[in-house]
Protein backbone atom coordinates (compact mmCIF):
# COMPACT_ATOMS: atom_id res chain seq x y z
CA UNK A 1 0.00 0.00 0.00
CA UNK A 2 2.81 2.41 0.89
CA UNK A 3 4.52 1.68 -2.45
CA UNK A 4 1.41 2.69 -4.41
CA UNK A 5 1.12 5.88 -2.41
CA UNK A 6 4.74 6.68 -3.18
CA UNK A 7 4.27 5.90 -6.87
CA UNK A 8 1.11 8.04 -6.99
CA UNK A 9 3.00 10.91 -5.40
CA UNK A 10 5.83 10.54 -7.92
CA UNK A 11 3.40 10.57 -10.84
CA UNK A 12 1.67 13.64 -9.41
CA UNK A 13 5.01 15.44 -9.03
CA UNK A 14 6.03 14.60 -12.59
CA UNK A 15 2.69 15.76 -13.95
CA UNK A 16 2.89 19.00 -12.00
CA UNK A 17 6.49 19.52 -13.12
CA UNK A 18 5.57 18.94 -16.74
CA UNK A 19 2.73 21.43 -16.83
CA UNK A 20 4.46 24.01 -14.69
CA UNK A 21 7.43 24.06 -17.05
CA UNK A 22 5.53 25.57 -19.94
CA UNK A 23 7.06 28.79 -21.27
CA UNK A 24 6.06 31.93 -19.42
CA UNK A 25 6.37 35.61 -20.06
CA UNK A 26 5.55 36.26 -23.71
CA UNK A 27 1.94 35.11 -23.49
CA UNK A 28 1.28 37.40 -20.54
CA UNK A 29 2.86 40.47 -22.11
CA UNK A 30 0.69 43.08 -23.78
CA UNK A 31 3.08 43.08 -26.70
CA UNK A 32 4.75 39.91 -27.91
CA UNK A 33 8.53 39.67 -27.87
CA UNK A 34 8.46 39.26 -31.65
CA UNK A 35 6.60 42.54 -31.98
CA UNK A 36 8.94 44.24 -29.51
CA UNK A 37 11.97 43.12 -31.53
CA UNK A 38 10.43 44.10 -34.88
CA UNK A 39 9.57 47.58 -33.63
CA UNK A 40 12.71 48.27 -31.54
CA UNK A 41 14.26 51.60 -32.49
CA UNK A 42 15.18 53.39 -29.28
CA UNK A 43 17.44 52.53 -26.35
CA UNK A 44 14.30 52.18 -24.21
CA UNK A 45 12.93 49.59 -26.64
CA UNK A 46 16.10 47.51 -26.33
CA UNK A 47 16.13 47.92 -22.54
CA UNK A 48 12.56 46.57 -22.45
CA UNK A 49 13.61 43.58 -24.53
CA UNK A 50 16.60 43.02 -22.25
CA UNK A 51 14.28 43.13 -19.22
CA UNK A 52 12.01 40.55 -20.86
CA UNK A 53 14.95 38.21 -21.45
CA UNK A 54 16.21 38.72 -17.91
CA UNK A 55 12.80 37.69 -16.58
CA UNK A 56 12.79 34.63 -18.81
CA UNK A 57 16.26 33.74 -17.55
CA UNK A 58 15.07 33.99 -13.96
CA UNK A 59 12.09 31.74 -14.70
CA UNK A 60 14.33 29.17 -16.37
CA UNK A 61 16.66 29.29 -13.37
CA UNK A 62 13.71 28.61 -11.05
CA UNK A 63 12.78 25.58 -13.15
CA UNK A 64 16.39 24.42 -13.01
CA UNK A 65 16.31 24.64 -9.21
CA UNK A 66 13.00 22.76 -9.04
CA UNK A 67 14.26 19.89 -11.17
CA UNK A 68 17.52 19.63 -9.23
CA UNK A 69 15.45 19.30 -6.03
CA UNK A 70 13.32 16.59 -7.64
CA UNK A 71 16.46 14.81 -8.80
CA UNK A 72 17.75 14.73 -5.22
CA UNK A 73 14.39 13.49 -3.95
CA UNK A 74 14.43 10.60 -6.40
CA UNK A 75 17.99 9.73 -5.47
CA UNK A 76 16.85 9.42 -1.84
CA UNK A 77 14.10 6.99 -2.87
CA UNK A 78 15.89 4.13 -4.64
CA UNK A 79 12.70 2.16 -5.25
CA UNK A 80 11.44 4.90 -7.54
CA UNK A 81 14.79 5.83 -8.97
CA UNK A 82 15.15 2.38 -10.53
CA UNK A 83 13.03 3.78 -13.33
CA UNK A 84 15.58 6.53 -13.93
CA UNK A 85 13.60 9.50 -12.68
CA UNK A 86 16.69 11.25 -11.31
CA UNK A 87 18.38 10.92 -14.71
CA UNK A 88 15.44 12.62 -16.41
CA UNK A 89 15.32 15.40 -13.81
CA UNK A 90 19.03 15.99 -14.31
CA UNK A 91 18.60 16.25 -18.09
CA UNK A 92 15.64 18.61 -17.77
CA UNK A 93 17.54 20.72 -15.23
CA UNK A 94 20.52 20.94 -17.57
CA UNK A 95 18.23 22.10 -20.35
CA UNK A 96 16.77 24.86 -18.16
CA UNK A 97 20.27 25.91 -17.10
CA UNK A 98 21.30 26.26 -20.74
CA UNK A 99 18.11 28.18 -21.48
CA UNK A 100 18.76 30.57 -18.58
CA UNK A 101 22.27 31.26 -19.88
CA UNK A 102 20.99 31.87 -23.42
CA UNK A 103 18.37 34.34 -22.19
CA UNK A 104 21.05 36.15 -20.17
CA UNK A 105 23.18 36.43 -23.30
CA UNK A 106 20.23 37.84 -25.26
CA UNK A 107 19.60 40.37 -22.49
CA UNK A 108 23.26 41.39 -22.56
CA UNK A 109 23.20 41.86 -26.32
CA UNK A 110 20.09 44.05 -26.17
CA UNK A 111 21.64 46.14 -23.40
CA UNK A 112 24.62 46.67 -25.68
CA UNK A 113 22.27 47.62 -28.52
CA UNK A 114 20.50 50.09 -26.21
CA UNK A 115 23.84 51.73 -25.50
CA UNK A 116 24.77 51.95 -29.18
CA UNK A 117 21.41 53.19 -30.54
CA UNK A 118 21.13 56.96 -30.74
C-alpha positions in Angstrom: 0.0 0.0 0.0 2.8 2.4 0.9 4.5 1.7 -2.4 1.4 2.7 -4.4 1.1 5.9 -2.4 4.7 6.7 -3.2 4.3 5.9 -6.9 1.1 8.0 -7.0 3.0 10.9 -5.4 5.8 10.5 -7.9 3.4 10.6 -10.8 1.7 13.6 -9.4 5.0 15.4 -9.0 6.0 14.6 -12.6 2.7 15.8 -14.0 2.9 19.0 -12.0 6.5 19.5 -13.1 5.6 18.9 -16.7 2.7 21.4 -16.8 4.5 24.0 -14.7 7.4 24.1 -17.0 5.5 25.6 -19.9 7.1 28.8 -21.3 6.1 31.9 -19.4 6.4 35.6 -20.1 5.6 36.3 -23.7 1.9 35.1 -23.5 1.3 37.4 -20.5 2.9 40.5 -22.1 0.7 43.1 -23.8 3.1 43.1 -26.7 4.8 39.9 -27.9 8.5 39.7 -27.9 8.5 39.3 -31.6 6.6 42.5 -32.0 8.9 44.2 -29.5 12.0 43.1 -31.5 10.4 44.1 -34.9 9.6 47.6 -33.6 12.7 48.3 -31.5 14.3 51.6 -32.5 15.2 53.4 -29.3 17.4 52.5 -26.4 14.3 52.2 -24.2 12.9 49.6 -26.6 16.1 47.5 -26.3 16.1 47.9 -22.5 12.6 46.6 -22.4 13.6 43.6 -24.5 16.6 43.0 -22.2 14.3 43.1 -19.2 12.0 40.6 -20.9 14.9 38.2 -21.5 16.2 38.7 -17.9 12.8 37.7 -16.6 12.8 34.6 -18.8 16.3 33.7 -17.6 15.1 34.0 -14.0 12.1 31.7 -14.7 14.3 29.2 -16.4 16.7 29.3 -13.4 13.7 28.6 -11.0 12.8 25.6 -13.1 16.4 24.4 -13.0 16.3 24.6 -9.2 13.0 22.8 -9.0 14.3 19.9 -11.2 17.5 19.6 -9.2 15.4 19.3 -6.0 13.3 16.6 -7.6 16.5 14.8 -8.8 17.7 14.7 -5.2 14.4 13.5 -4.0 14.4 10.6 -6.4 18.0 9.7 -5.5 16.9 9.4 -1.8 14.1 7.0 -2.9 15.9 4.1 -4.6 12.7 2.2 -5.3 11.4 4.9 -7.5 14.8 5.8 -9.0 15.2 2.4 -10.5 13.0 3.8 -13.3 15.6 6.5 -13.9 13.6 9.5 -12.7 16.7 11.3 -11.3 18.4 10.9 -14.7 15.4 12.6 -16.4 15.3 15.4 -13.8 19.0 16.0 -14.3 18.6 16.3 -18.1 15.6 18.6 -17.8 17.5 20.7 -15.2 20.5 20.9 -17.6 18.2 22.1 -20.4 16.8 24.9 -18.2 20.3 25.9 -17.1 21.3 26.3 -20.7 18.1 28.2 -21.5 18.8 30.6 -18.6 22.3 31.3 -19.9 21.0 31.9 -23.4 18.4 34.3 -22.2 21.1 36.1 -20.2 23.2 36.4 -23.3 20.2 37.8 -25.3 19.6 40.4 -22.5 23.3 41.4 -22.6 23.2 41.9 -26.3 20.1 44.0 -26.2 21.6 46.1 -23.4 24.6 46.7 -25.7 22.3 47.6 -28.5 20.5 50.1 -26.2 23.8 51.7 -25.5 24.8 52.0 -29.2 21.4 53.2 -30.5 21.1 57.0 -30.7 
